[in-house]
Amino acid sequence: MFPRAQRRQALRSSWLSWSVWLKATVLKKDSSAVFADLPFWVLKATFFVAFFLS
C-alpha cells in the first residue's frame, strides 16, 4: 500500500501521538477519563490492526 519508508514514518508518528496521549491520560490518574476515551482506544487499535495487515 505504502512504500516501506513512508509506512515506517507514518507508524512512528501515529505511535508517538498515541503514546503521548496515553502518558497524559495516565498522568492525570483519572480512570473516568480513560473510560470516557475508550472509543479513541478502539479507534487506535483498529487503525494499528488494519495498518499491520495491509
Secondary structure, DSSP 8 states (H G I E B T S, - for coil): ---HHHHHHHHHHHHHHHHHHHHHHHHHT-HHHHHHTHHHHHHHHHHHHHHHH-
